């Protein structure tokens, strides 16, 4: 008879006592972990309560003599993961936690008033390997895989060259084009 069926039929006292003796001594540590995971007292309390409830329902699968705390933590991590996915959110980061040194710098978009001649001159300034990838991607509209096959280079190389080519084009066009035209 599983613990789940015992719960609905009035639970045997010895099984209930066994559950309490195995699980409840870990409640304080579970709460500290939940508080660290959730960063909110009410959410942590809910997570511990859900963990203990899930442990009670699954106690028939617990092997006596094994590490109960590890078993409870794995239940907690699973529940926390499910809860975060259900919320569809990520943890908010405070301004103190943000490291702006590793962020990307702003790149100005290409100017709006670019002529065909401006584009061709900027394209001619690019090294051949960058011209080739840019033309195949943006003019011929080939996929990364098709470009990689055509040039016999890895897809990562195609992506890198295309990114660099677009960056160089943008720099040349913003330096060359007069926005007042």
Helices and strands as residue ranges (DSSP letters): H 3-8, H 13-23, G 24-26, H 27-38, H 41-58, G 59-61, H 68-87, G 95-97, G 100-102, H 116-125, H 128-134, I 135-139, H 144-151, H 155-176
